[in-house]
């Protein structure tokens, strides 16, 4: 008789202690389709308990100096770094990405988030002005807001969670965080290190569960004055509606339908290798991925041929395979959704040049139940096609020709999203002209995903509200008051 597997069972982390939940939901390993662990299905009661713990901790933590808070954050970063391989393996199994990507991107950036904001909080300044004719001096004071509600997505689980926790606690706030119920393990692992790092009980609390229960309870809690959310535009709309009666501070980092614009003078060697990566990294499940690729007509055929050749070299395999370029998509439902876009494109008269339905997907027997899909390139699409207008969030790249600069700017801006764009050209003047006219929050030229946390990050239109970066996060996670003194 086959011995039944013992499932990993997570607990909420509240007030510096792990707390067993009354109800649980299953979380699946995307690479096999099998149940991987059980995650707390937290309710209003558990969220309320976490908020109360954060409220109790707030006066203590906010009274600590920035230097003391930074020391604890650096210690936590050191501990995560010392367990780098364990976190990478867990992140891969939890989310479906390759171990290599987790090892080289997600976990190092999580460590860096704590170190960066631990340092940056030491260097912020406030303003001071004088009105000599009235014998008055004005200065500003910044204070932490209180309990911050942080809701993070499944695509870069620890990376994006720490990007929220780090600036929040650096500024003196306490936190109740809710990671995605589909990718909760690395957040739970991090909780195990918090006491050792010296973080006082209640400063960081993590409750697991689904958005409509745990997430909504957090958004609607009257003692949580600030919400930072990364996820879908549809969910963000609900957050705005539910939080409106409380006038909460909101930061919303949402989806994208990002264009890559390839001009005829582009360095195609660099452009093609980078654009394959920007289209299919993490199975296309990064909000910054380039899903619309506009190529100037004079080089369109050459670009397409070389792009397809490079795409076919990307190996889709078990995430643990060190030679794998792509792993599995997050869930069975998401895989079906992404594949449905390919089907719709065919129905609209488009052509699938490579990938899903054209090439053969070879997956090891033990991974046959996983949610794998080949990187897919589609051509002959109209601008009004759902594949060109809607966020697919999977390994699908639409390649379309254009003629003029003004034409491609109009097409690039012709969607409801406005997160990021990539320009490929050697002409500096064109870079400045096009970047200025694109309705997006980030523009990369001849590169992709090069980030400096000192600079603002965020989108326009349906891609979000607010900005993240050293200065922006400091302003978001603090309240400013002006003090006037008459001599």
C-alpha positions as CSV (number, residue, x, y, z in Angstrom):
1,X,0.0,0.0,0.0
2,X,1.4,3.4,-1.0
3,X,2.3,5.6,1.9
4,X,0.3,8.9,1.9
5,X,2.4,12.0,1.6
6,X,2.6,14.3,4.6
7,X,1.5,17.8,3.4
8,X,3.2,20.9,4.6
9,X,0.7,22.9,6.8
10,X,1.2,26.6,7.2
11,X,0.2,28.8,10.1
12,X,-0.6,32.5,10.4
13,X,2.1,34.6,12.1
14,X,0.4,37.0,14.6
15,X,2.1,38.9,17.5
16,X,5.4,37.1,17.0
17,X,3.8,33.6,17.2
18,X,2.5,31.0,14.8
19,X,-1.2,30.5,15.2
20,X,-3.1,27.4,13.9
21,X,-6.1,28.3,11.7
22,X,-9.6,26.9,12.0
23,X,-9.9,26.3,8.3
24,X,-7.4,25.5,5.4
25,X,-7.3,25.5,1.7
26,X,-5.1,23.5,-0.7
27,X,-2.2,24.9,-2.6
28,X,-0.9,23.1,-5.6
29,X,2.6,22.5,-7.1
30,X,2.3,23.9,-10.6
31,X,4.9,21.6,-12.0
32,X,3.0,18.4,-11.1
33,X,-0.6,19.5,-10.4
34,X,-0.5,17.8,-7.0
35,X,-1.4,19.3,-3.7
36,X,1.8,20.8,-2.2
37,X,0.6,22.3,1.1
38,X,-2.3,23.5,3.1
39,X,-2.8,27.2,3.7
40,X,-4.9,28.9,6.4
41,X,-8.2,30.2,5.1
42,X,-8.2,33.2,7.4
43,X,-11.4,35.1,8.3
44,X,-12.3,38.4,9.8
45,X,-11.4,37.1,13.2
46,X,-7.9,36.2,12.4
47,X,-7.3,39.5,10.5
48,X,-8.7,41.4,13.4
49,X,-6.3,39.6,15.8
50,X,-3.4,40.5,13.5
51,X,-4.4,44.1,13.3
52,X,-4.7,44.3,17.1
53,X,-1.2,42.9,17.5
54,X,0.1,45.4,15.1
55,X,-1.7,48.3,16.9
56,X,-0.1,47.2,20.2
57,X,3.4,47.0,18.6
58,X,3.1,50.4,16.8
59,X,4.0,52.8,19.7
60,X,7.1,50.7,20.5
61,X,8.4,50.2,17.0
62,X,7.6,53.8,15.8
63,X,9.6,55.1,18.8
64,X,12.8,53.2,17.7
65,X,15.3,55.3,15.9
66,X,15.8,54.7,12.1
67,X,19.2,53.3,12.9
68,X,17.8,50.7,15.3
69,X,15.1,49.7,12.9
70,X,17.7,49.5,10.1
71,X,19.9,47.1,12.2
72,X,17.0,44.7,12.6
73,X,16.2,44.8,8.9
74,X,19.8,44.1,7.9
75,X,19.8,41.2,10.3
76,X,16.7,39.8,8.6
77,X,18.3,40.3,5.2
78,X,21.4,38.4,6.4
79,X,19.2,35.5,7.6
80,X,17.3,35.2,4.4
81,X,20.6,35.3,2.5
82,X,22.0,32.5,4.6
83,X,19.0,30.3,3.7
84,X,19.1,31.4,0.0
85,X,18.9,27.9,-1.5
86,X,16.0,26.8,0.7
87,X,14.0,29.8,-0.2
88,X,14.8,29.4,-3.9
89,X,13.7,25.7,-3.9
90,X,10.5,26.6,-2.0
91,X,9.7,29.6,-4.3
92,X,10.1,27.3,-7.4
93,X,7.9,24.6,-6.0
94,X,5.3,27.1,-4.8
95,X,5.0,29.2,-8.0
96,X,6.3,27.0,-10.8
97,X,9.2,29.2,-11.9
98,X,12.6,27.7,-12.5
99,X,14.9,27.3,-9.5
100,X,17.5,29.2,-11.4
101,X,15.2,32.3,-11.7
102,X,14.3,32.1,-8.0
103,X,18.0,31.8,-7.1
104,X,19.2,34.6,-9.3
105,X,16.3,37.1,-9.1
106,X,13.5,36.6,-6.5
107,X,15.5,35.8,-3.4
108,X,18.5,38.1,-4.0
109,X,16.1,41.0,-4.7
110,X,14.2,40.1,-1.5
111,X,17.4,40.4,0.5
112,X,18.2,43.6,-1.3
113,X,14.8,45.2,-0.6
114,X,15.5,45.0,3.2
115,X,19.0,46.3,2.8
116,X,18.1,49.1,0.5
117,X,15.3,50.5,2.6
118,X,17.2,50.0,5.8
119,X,19.8,52.3,4.3
120,X,17.6,54.8,2.5
121,X,15.5,55.6,5.6
122,X,18.7,57.0,7.2
123,X,19.1,59.7,4.5
124,X,15.7,61.3,4.1
125,X,15.4,65.0,4.9
126,X,12.5,67.3,5.7
127,X,11.9,70.9,4.6
128,X,12.4,74.2,6.4
129,X,11.6,77.8,5.3
130,X,11.8,81.2,7.0
131,X,9.6,84.3,6.8
132,X,11.9,86.9,8.2
133,X,9.4,89.8,7.8
134,X,7.0,87.9,10.1
135,X,9.7,86.4,12.4
136,X,8.4,82.9,11.5
137,X,10.0,79.6,10.7
138,X,8.2,76.7,9.1
139,X,9.4,73.1,9.0
140,X,7.9,69.7,8.2
141,X,7.8,66.6,10.3
142,X,7.1,63.1,9.0
143,X,5.6,60.4,11.2
144,X,4.6,56.8,10.5
145,X,1.0,56.2,9.5
146,X,0.1,53.2,11.7
147,X,-0.9,49.7,10.7
148,X,-0.2,49.1,7.0
149,X,-2.2,46.5,5.1
150,X,0.0,44.9,2.5
151,X,-1.5,42.6,-0.2
152,X,1.0,40.9,-2.6
153,X,0.6,38.7,-5.7
154,X,1.6,35.2,-6.7
155,X,4.0,35.9,-9.6
156,X,7.1,37.1,-7.6
157,X,5.9,36.1,-4.1
158,X,8.8,36.9,-1.7
159,X,10.3,39.6,-3.9
160,X,7.1,41.8,-4.1
161,X,6.1,41.0,-0.5
162,X,9.4,42.3,0.9
163,X,9.2,45.3,-1.5
164,X,6.2,46.3,0.6
165,X,7.3,45.2,4.1
166,X,10.7,46.8,3.9
167,X,9.7,50.5,3.4
168,X,6.7,50.1,5.6
169,X,8.6,49.0,8.7
170,X,11.7,51.2,7.9
171,X,9.4,54.2,8.3
172,X,8.1,53.0,11.6
173,X,4.8,51.4,10.7
174,X,3.7,48.0,11.7
175,X,2.3,45.6,9.2
176,X,-0.4,43.1,8.5
177,X,0.4,41.4,5.2
178,X,-1.6,38.9,3.1
179,X,0.4,37.0,0.5
180,X,-1.4,35.2,-2.3
181,X,-3.0,32.0,-1.2
182,X,-1.4,30.2,-4.2
183,X,2.2,31.1,-3.1
184,X,2.5,31.4,0.6
185,X,5.4,29.2,1.6
186,X,8.3,31.6,1.3
187,X,6.4,34.2,3.4
188,X,5.8,31.6,6.1
189,X,9.5,30.7,6.0
190,X,10.5,34.3,6.4
191,X,8.3,34.5,9.5
192,X,10.5,31.8,11.1
193,X,13.4,34.2,11.0
194,X,11.8,37.3,12.4
195,X,12.3,36.6,16.1
196,X,15.9,35.7,15.5
197,X,16.4,39.0,13.6
198,X,15.2,40.9,16.7
199,X,11.9,42.1,15.3
200,X,9.5,42.9,18.2
201,X,6.3,40.8,18.3
202,X,3.5,42.4,16.3
203,X,5.6,44.5,14.0
204,X,5.1,42.2,11.1
205,X,2.0,39.9,11.1
206,X,1.1,37.7,8.2
207,X,-2.3,36.2,7.6
208,X,-2.9,33.7,4.8
209,X,-6.0,33.2,2.8
210,X,-8.1,34.2,-0.2
211,X,-8.8,37.8,-1.2
212,X,-12.5,37.8,-0.7
213,X,-12.2,36.8,2.9
214,X,-8.8,37.7,4.4
215,X,-7.9,40.4,1.8
216,X,-11.3,42.2,2.1
217,X,-11.3,42.0,5.9
218,X,-7.9,43.8,5.8
219,X,-9.0,46.4,3.3
220,X,-12.2,47.2,5.3
221,X,-10.7,47.2,8.7
222,X,-11.1,50.6,10.3
223,X,-7.8,50.4,12.1
224,X,-5.8,50.0,8.9
225,X,-5.3,53.4,7.4
226,X,-3.1,52.5,4.6
227,X,-3.2,49.8,1.9
228,X,-0.6,48.8,-0.6
229,X,-1.7,46.3,-3.2
230,X,-0.1,44.6,-6.2
231,X,-2.4,42.6,-8.5
232,X,-5.1,42.8,-11.0
233,X,-7.0,45.9,-12.1
234,X,-10.3,44.3,-11.3
235,X,-9.3,43.6,-7.7
236,X,-8.0,47.1,-7.4
237,X,-11.3,48.5,-8.4
238,X,-13.0,46.6,-5.6
239,X,-10.3,47.8,-3.1
240,X,-11.0,51.4,-4.1
241,X,-14.8,50.9,-3.6
242,X,-14.4,49.0,-0.3
243,X,-11.9,51.4,1.2
244,X,-13.6,54.6,0.1
245,X,-15.7,55.0,3.3
246,X,-12.5,55.1,5.3
247,X,-10.5,57.5,3.1
248,X,-7.5,55.2,3.2
249,X,-4.1,55.9,1.6
250,X,-3.8,53.6,-1.4
251,X,-0.9,52.4,-3.5
252,X,-2.1,50.2,-6.4
253,X,0.5,48.5,-8.7
254,X,-1.6,46.8,-11.3
255,X,-1.4,45.1,-14.7
256,X,0.2,46.0,-18.0
257,X,0.0,45.4,-21.7
258,X,3.5,46.5,-22.4
259,X,4.8,47.4,-25.9
260,X,8.3,46.8,-27.2
261,X,9.0,49.1,-30.1
262,X,11.8,48.0,-32.4
263,X,13.0,50.6,-34.9
264,X,14.9,49.7,-38.0
265,X,18.3,50.9,-36.6
266,X,18.0,48.6,-33.6
267,X,20.9,46.3,-32.6
268,X,19.0,43.1,-33.4
269,X,21.5,40.8,-31.7
270,X,20.8,42.5,-28.3
271,X,17.2,43.3,-29.1
272,X,16.1,39.7,-29.9
273,X,17.8,38.0,-27.0
274,X,16.5,40.6,-24.5
275,X,13.0,40.7,-26.1
276,X,12.7,36.9,-25.8
277,X,13.5,37.3,-22.2
278,X,11.2,40.2,-21.7
279,X,8.3,38.3,-23.3
280,X,8.7,34.9,-21.6
281,X,10.6,35.3,-18.3
282,X,8.7,33.6,-15.4
283,X,6.4,32.1,-18.1
284,X,5.3,35.6,-19.1
285,X,3.9,36.1,-15.6
286,X,5.6,39.4,-14.8
287,X,3.5,42.6,-15.0
288,X,6.4,44.2,-16.9
289,X,6.7,41.6,-19.7
290,X,6.4,42.8,-23.3
291,X,3.4,41.1,-24.8
292,X,3.0,43.5,-27.8
293,X,6.1,43.7,-30.1
294,X,5.9,46.4,-32.8
295,X,8.7,46.1,-35.4
296,X,9.4,48.6,-38.2
297,X,8.3,47.1,-41.5
298,X,11.7,47.3,-43.2
299,X,13.2,44.8,-40.7
300,X,10.0,43.0,-39.7
301,X,10.6,39.7,-41.6
302,X,14.2,39.4,-40.4
303,X,13.2,40.2,-36.8
304,X,10.3,37.7,-36.9
305,X,12.5,34.9,-38.3
306,X,15.2,35.4,-35.7
307,X,12.8,36.0,-32.8
308,X,11.0,32.7,-33.6
309,X,14.3,30.8,-33.8
310,X,15.4,32.2,-30.5
311,X,12.0,31.5,-28.9
312,X,12.2,27.9,-30.0
313,X,15.5,27.5,-28.1
314,X,13.8,28.3,-24.8
315,X,13.5,25.0,-23.0
316,X,10.2,24.4,-21.1
317,X,10.9,21.7,-18.5
318,X,10.6,20.8,-14.8
319,X,11.6,23.9,-12.8
320,X,14.3,21.9,-11.0
321,X,16.1,21.3,-14.3
322,X,19.1,23.7,-14.4
323,X,18.8,24.0,-18.2
324,X,15.2,25.0,-18.1
325,X,14.3,28.5,-19.5
326,X,10.7,28.3,-18.4
327,X,8.7,26.3,-15.8
328,X,5.0,25.9,-15.2
329,X,2.2,28.5,-15.1
330,X,0.7,29.1,-11.7
331,X,-2.6,27.1,-12.0
332,X,-4.7,24.9,-14.2
333,X,-7.3,27.7,-14.5
334,X,-4.7,30.2,-15.5
335,X,-3.2,27.8,-18.1
336,X,-6.6,27.4,-19.6
337,X,-7.1,31.2,-19.7
338,X,-3.8,31.8,-21.5
339,X,-4.5,29.0,-24.0
340,X,-7.9,30.5,-24.7
341,X,-6.3,33.7,-26.0
342,X,-4.3,31.7,-28.5
343,X,-7.6,30.0,-29.6
344,X,-9.3,33.4,-29.9
345,X,-6.5,34.7,-32.0
346,X,-6.8,31.8,-34.5
347,X,-10.6,32.4,-34.7
348,X,-9.9,36.1,-35.6
349,X,-7.6,35.0,-38.4
350,X,-4.2,35.4,-36.8
351,X,-1.3,33.1,-37.3
352,X,0.5,31.1,-34.5
353,X,4.1,31.0,-35.8
354,X,5.5,28.9,-33.0
355,X,4.5,27.5,-29.6
356,X,1.1,26.3,-28.5
357,X,-0.5,24.0,-31.0
358,X,2.4,24.3,-33.4
359,X,5.4,22.8,-31.7
360,X,5.6,19.7,-29.4
361,X,5.8,20.1,-25.7
362,X,8.1,17.5,-24.1
363,X,7.7,17.2,-20.4
364,X,9.1,14.5,-18.1
365,X,6.6,11.8,-17.1
366,X,6.6,13.0,-13.4
367,X,5.5,16.5,-14.6
368,X,2.8,15.5,-17.0
369,X,0.1,16.8,-14.7
370,X,1.8,20.2,-14.5
371,X,0.6,23.5,-16.0
372,X,3.2,23.9,-18.8
373,X,2.9,25.8,-22.1
374,X,5.4,26.6,-24.8
375,X,6.4,30.2,-25.5
376,X,4.0,31.3,-28.2
377,X,4.4,33.9,-31.0
378,X,1.4,35.2,-32.8
379,X,1.3,37.4,-36.0
380,X,-1.3,39.0,-38.3
381,X,-3.3,40.5,-35.4
382,X,-5.6,43.5,-35.6
383,X,-5.2,46.3,-33.0
384,X,-8.7,45.6,-31.7
385,X,-8.0,41.9,-31.1
386,X,-8.3,40.8,-27.4
387,X,-4.8,39.5,-27.6
388,X,-3.6,43.1,-28.3
389,X,-5.9,44.8,-25.8
390,X,-6.2,42.5,-22.8
391,X,-3.5,41.4,-20.3
392,X,-2.9,37.7,-21.0
393,X,-0.2,37.3,-18.3
394,X,1.4,34.3,-19.9
395,X,4.0,33.2,-22.5
396,X,2.3,34.8,-25.5
397,X,4.0,37.5,-27.6
398,X,2.2,39.3,-30.4
399,X,4.5,40.6,-33.2
400,X,3.1,43.3,-35.5
401,X,4.7,45.6,-38.1
402,X,4.5,49.4,-38.2
403,X,5.7,52.1,-40.6
404,X,6.1,55.5,-38.9
405,X,7.1,56.8,-35.5
406,X,3.7,58.5,-35.0
407,X,1.8,55.4,-36.0
408,X,3.5,53.2,-33.5
409,X,3.1,55.7,-30.6
410,X,-0.6,55.7,-31.3
411,X,-0.8,51.9,-31.3
412,X,1.4,51.6,-28.2
413,X,-0.9,54.0,-26.3
414,X,-4.1,52.4,-27.7
415,X,-4.8,50.2,-24.7
416,X,-6.3,50.9,-21.2
417,X,-3.0,50.0,-19.5
418,X,0.1,52.2,-19.1
419,X,2.7,50.4,-17.0
420,X,6.0,50.1,-19.1
421,X,7.4,50.1,-22.6
422,X,10.7,49.2,-24.2
423,X,12.3,51.1,-27.1
424,X,15.0,49.7,-29.4
425,X,16.9,52.3,-31.3
426,X,20.4,53.9,-31.6
427,X,19.0,57.4,-32.2
428,X,19.1,59.4,-29.0
429,X,16.7,62.1,-30.3
430,X,14.1,59.4,-31.2
431,X,14.5,57.9,-27.7
432,X,13.6,61.2,-26.1
433,X,10.7,62.0,-28.5
434,X,9.0,58.6,-28.2
435,X,9.6,58.1,-24.4
436,X,7.9,61.5,-23.8
437,X,4.8,60.6,-25.8
438,X,4.3,57.1,-24.4
439,X,1.6,56.9,-21.8
440,X,3.5,54.6,-19.4
441,X,5.2,55.0,-16.1
442,X,8.5,53.3,-17.1
443,X,10.4,53.4,-20.4
444,X,13.5,51.2,-21.0
445,X,15.7,51.9,-24.0
446,X,17.9,49.0,-25.4
447,X,17.4,47.1,-22.2
448,X,14.6,45.6,-19.9
449,X,14.0,45.3,-16.2
450,X,16.9,47.4,-15.2
451,X,15.7,49.0,-11.9
452,X,17.1,51.6,-9.5
453,X,15.0,51.6,-6.3
454,X,15.8,55.3,-5.8
455,X,13.6,56.1,-8.8
456,X,9.8,56.1,-9.0
457,X,8.0,52.9,-10.1
458,X,4.4,52.7,-11.2
459,X,2.0,53.0,-14.0
460,X,-0.6,55.3,-15.7
461,X,-4.2,54.7,-16.6
462,X,-5.4,51.3,-15.5
463,X,-1.9,50.2,-14.5
464,X,-2.1,51.8,-11.1
465,X,-2.2,54.6,-8.6
466,X,0.9,56.0,-6.8
467,X,4.6,55.3,-7.1
468,X,7.2,53.1,-5.4
469,X,10.8,54.0,-4.9
470,X,12.9,55.4,-2.0
471,X,11.4,58.9,-1.9
472,X,7.9,57.8,-3.0
473,X,7.7,55.0,-0.5
474,X,8.9,57.2,2.3
475,X,6.2,59.7,1.5
476,X,3.5,57.0,1.2
477,X,4.3,55.3,4.4
478,X,4.5,58.5,6.5
479,X,2.3,61.4,7.2
480,X,3.6,65.0,6.9
481,X,2.7,67.9,9.1
482,X,3.9,71.5,8.9
483,X,5.0,73.2,12.1
484,X,5.1,77.0,12.2
485,X,7.0,78.9,15.0
486,X,6.8,82.7,15.5
487,X,9.9,84.1,17.2
